[in-house]
């Protein structure tokens, strides 16, 4: 059985990686760029009235979205309190009438902003325990016709780690995501891609994972012998000739809230 992510562990790891995330999260930056393009094609105007961002982190998406749109009220949420520093900096560099930071777990926060024109989230919803309930909460916060646009990861994501360690997040397929959203939303677009990154060594892969905080599944504790065995198996199994590979499987979704 695939375990749900440990959100306390997720918070600690992302908290430690906030200051190294931007320079190492190259795939996540690309995902944010694709997401901003999807938002533009969804027909939103240059000025958007009310926006909620879920999982703002180091504010990569925040900055990119504000480079394309001005926003009346922008509420940026994150599980990690330290994200506020990055969000505030992005607000200062963009055209925002009222910028707010909302700290906490989006699945358990009692009160969310309402009458939203747009909800966005980059590389975050794979950490949620109940995606169907999330869709319900976002629909309740969006005005009819409002847009929910997010990126996440599919079942091939980090398959190298999953194969060697036997642990993975409960990633969903596009049909599963679309089915969960269907009651509250109409689909504007869904797309996916696989991108393989090459690293010089398995040690570099682990360093990349640590500096982006992207592993929120608790596995067995590392011992020196297990660590050396992991490096050897990774090199033997996923060699590219000049290094080793790590696979990312981004999924991009854009939905419109149905009218009552």
C-alpha angles and dihedrals in degrees: 000000000000109000125231112247116268101242094199088055090045090052094049094048096046090044090056093046100046094102094047098038100087096055094044104036096082095148092048090052090053089048090053091051091051090047094053088052090052090051090053092050090050087073100251113156125245088259115052117194106209127011134179119194117196116208099007094175111165090356099249092141092039092058095044094048091049090051088064104032139033114223132207097204120009118185113189117194130194139164090225117072091208089068088079091078093057094042092051090052090051091049090051090054096047140058102266124151096195119010118189135178117215112196120203149057108313090215095058106030107122097214129037129181115265141209089043124175094198140017116191133180132173123205093335116098093075086075093059121106097209114030093175092057089047090056089051093051093047091048090053090052097045124079115238106282092024119140130241111195123174145151125219138156132270135220096280092058113129089348090164091064092043092052095049099037102029093227131108142150116267093261117187132219124238093255090051092050093046092049092052092050097043098089094059104022144045115223117246096174142340125186139162141192140181119227123186118205121201120219129187093239144351087261088060090052091054091046090052091051091049094048093050096040091223099142111083098157115100112226134174116310115266119249124183093252093046091048092052091046091051092052092049094048092046092051093046095046105037105030117145094191093255097043140325134291137237121191127219121191110194121190121196121202132183120182135173121216111246119239114252 
